[in-house]
Amino acid sequence: MKEVKSKITKREQMILLLEKSGWQKGRYVDISEFVQQCEEQGIELFASAKKFLEEFIGIERYVHFKYIHPCNDIGESIPKYTFDFITKPNDKIDYEEDYQEILDFIQEDCLYKGESGYYYPAVVAIGRSGKLYFKHDYDDKVQVFDNLIDSMIWELEGKNIITSSLYKGDV
């Protein structure tokens, strides 16, 4: 199958994928109930974690898209991208070993935020600095990103995404 070059950047494609999940630029969700639960449980919800949740809590958990598979015999693939962010401060931590590896790696306070990524999603934590830490169970390295879009670009590096599949109503 012939490679199709998109007329928009990978960053623009990631914004479309996020928009398909229900996110929009300037999105704000009231998380006062979450904040209250943190206070009741003695959890410090620092500013960067609060800002992240206000922007991303409640977007669709799974968003499907299409890309041209590099094996000509396969053609188009329709995977999902995961945005599985916690909705309560005491939500169960999946893959506790990966989260512990993040804690061992970083040099700052952080909070568990859930999972995000393509195919095998990563455990996600956010540091007081606002840095996002991603740890996949199949990779020994903790990845560090400035924002969610940068992590998505890294996750989907080399994928020939079909831009039309990034709009609502497709796949």
WOPE-V30557 format. One record per residue. N is the residue number from 0. RES is the residue in three letters. PHI is phi as a letter, one per 20 degrees, with the letter a starting at -180 (* if undefined). OMEGA is omega in degrees with one decimal (none if undefined). Layout:
BEGIN
N:RES:PHI:OMEGA, N:RES:PHI:OMEGA
END
This chain:
BEGIN
0:MET:*:-177.5, 1:LYS:f:177.8, 2:GLU:f:179.4, 3:VAL:d:179.3, 4:LYS:e:178.3, 5:SER:f:178.8, 6:LYS:e:176.7, 7:ILE:d:-177.2, 8:THR:f:176.1, 9:LYS:f:177.8, 10:ARG:f:178.4, 11:GLU:f:175.9, 12:GLN:f:179.9, 13:MET:f:176.0, 14:ILE:f:177.0, 15:LEU:f:178.7, 16:LEU:f:176.2, 17:LEU:f:178.8, 18:GLU:f:177.1, 19:LYS:f:179.7, 20:SER:e:-178.6, 21:GLY:o:178.2, 22:TRP:f:171.3, 23:GLN:b:179.2, 24:LYS:g:-179.0, 25:GLY:n:-178.5, 26:ARG:g:178.0, 27:TYR:b:176.5, 28:VAL:d:177.7, 29:ASP:f:180.0, 30:ILE:d:-176.3, 31:SER:g:177.4, 32:GLU:f:177.1, 33:PHE:f:179.2, 34:VAL:f:179.7, 35:GLN:f:178.2, 36:GLN:f:177.0, 37:CYS:f:-179.8, 38:GLU:f:-179.9, 39:GLU:f:-177.8, 40:GLN:e:178.3, 41:GLY:m:179.2, 42:ILE:e:177.0, 43:GLU:e:177.5, 44:LEU:e:-176.5, 45:PHE:f:-169.1, 46:ALA:g:-177.3, 47:SER:f:178.9, 48:ALA:f:178.7, 49:LYS:f:179.7, 50:LYS:f:178.7, 51:PHE:g:-178.9, 52:LEU:f:179.0, 53:GLU:g:-178.2, 54:GLU:e:-169.0, 55:PHE:d:-179.4, 56:ILE:f:175.5, 57:GLY:n:174.3, 58:ILE:f:-177.3, 59:GLU:g:-175.6, 60:ARG:f:-179.5, 61:TYR:c:178.1, 62:VAL:c:-179.4, 63:HIS:e:177.3, 64:PHE:b:179.0, 65:LYS:d:169.7, 66:TYR:b:178.4, 67:ILE:e:-179.6, 68:HIS:f:-178.0, 69:PRO:f:176.0, 70:CYS:e:-176.1, 71:ASN:g:-177.7, 72:ASP:f:-176.7, 73:ILE:e:180.0, 74:GLY:m:-178.1, 75:GLU:e:172.4, 76:SER:d:179.6, 77:ILE:c:177.9, 78:PRO:e:174.6, 79:LYS:d:172.8, 80:TYR:d:-175.5, 81:THR:d:171.3, 82:PHE:c:-174.2, 83:ASP:d:-176.7, 84:PHE:e:-176.2, 85:ILE:f:178.1, 86:THR:d:176.7, 87:LYS:c:-176.9, 88:PRO:f:-179.3, 89:ASN:d:175.5, 90:ASP:g:-179.3, 91:LYS:f:176.0, 92:ILE:e:174.1, 93:ASP:f:178.0, 94:TYR:l:-178.1, 95:GLU:g:179.1, 96:GLU:f:178.7, 97:ASP:f:177.4, 98:TYR:f:178.3, 99:GLN:f:177.3, 100:GLU:f:175.2, 101:ILE:f:-179.4, 102:LEU:g:179.4, 103:ASP:f:-175.2, 104:PHE:e:-169.6, 105:ILE:f:-179.2, 106:GLN:d:-179.0, 107:GLU:b:174.8, 108:ASP:f:176.3, 109:CYS:b:177.0, 110:LEU:c:175.5, 111:TYR:f:-179.8, 112:LYS:d:179.1, 113:GLY:p:-179.3, 114:GLU:c:177.3, 115:SER:b:174.8, 116:GLY:q:-176.7, 117:TYR:d:176.1, 118:TYR:m:172.0, 119:TYR:d:-176.3, 120:PRO:f:-179.6, 121:ALA:e:168.0, 122:VAL:f:-176.6, 123:VAL:c:171.9, 124:ALA:c:176.5, 125:ILE:c:178.7, 126:GLY:e:177.1, 127:ARG:g:-180.0, 128:SER:f:-175.0, 129:GLY:n:176.9, 130:LYS:f:174.9, 131:LEU:d:-180.0, 132:TYR:d:-178.6, 133:PHE:d:177.4, 134:LYS:c:175.5, 135:HIS:e:179.6, 136:ASP:f:-178.4, 137:TYR:e:-176.4, 138:ASP:c:-179.5, 139:ASP:f:-174.0, 140:LYS:e:171.2, 141:VAL:e:178.2, 142:GLN:e:-177.7, 143:VAL:c:-177.8, 144:PHE:c:177.1, 145:ASP:f:-178.1, 146:ASN:a:-176.5, 147:LEU:f:-179.1, 148:ILE:f:177.2, 149:ASP:f:178.4, 150:SER:f:179.7, 151:MET:f:177.8, 152:ILE:g:179.0, 153:TRP:f:-178.8, 154:GLU:f:-173.1, 155:LEU:d:176.6, 156:GLU:g:177.0, 157:GLY:n:178.0, 158:LYS:e:179.2, 159:ASN:e:-173.0, 160:ILE:f:175.4, 161:ILE:e:-171.9, 162:THR:g:-178.5, 163:SER:f:-180.0, 164:SER:f:-177.9, 165:LEU:e:179.4, 166:TYR:d:176.6, 167:LYS:g:178.0, 168:GLY:n:176.4, 169:ASP:d:-173.9, 170:VAL:l:none
END
